[in-house]
Amino acid sequence: MEYNKEMKNRLKRIEGQIKGVLGMIEQGKDCKSVITQLTAARNAMNSTIAVIVSANLEHCVRESIEKGEQTDQHVKEAVHLLVKSR
């Protein structure tokens, strides 16, 4: 599977969020503000994980179909990755 520009951009935005949180900590911002930003970064990370897993699943299923193979194992692995990431 090839990681596309959208995935990389999502990760760069998350990196920016984390740098922003570090800046907030250095500025002595209150706990509630820091946690709010960390939660936003975590949600963005969870969303990115879902995008990557779904793209990988699509890629693997297409390959299996082209080869005439079963696809159920790919689905099970994708579900396992999503559950593990939570």
Steps between C-alpha positions, in 0.01 A plus 500: 500500500618849423441775754337789321530876536180523708640262762828688519319834529287367784813393687665838443193673646516272804869581536405869497236441767754325724752782451222741591432308821869513588489875445195528724679307773807725471269803527342357813149471356237345723443125518157513336636672188792256470273198541254639246778529242642157585154350459468665159838354401396154624175519302693602190739209555208255534349634181832464318536142622155422359589658164824302475342170605210542259731589210717199578195275524375623164842437345529149645145401404548621143824300473334188639205529264734539203682182609175314564577470872274533803475843665364415845843487664573856387177622656580322827848656507357847435248463780776377731714805417211737567415333831866496602534871425224596745 
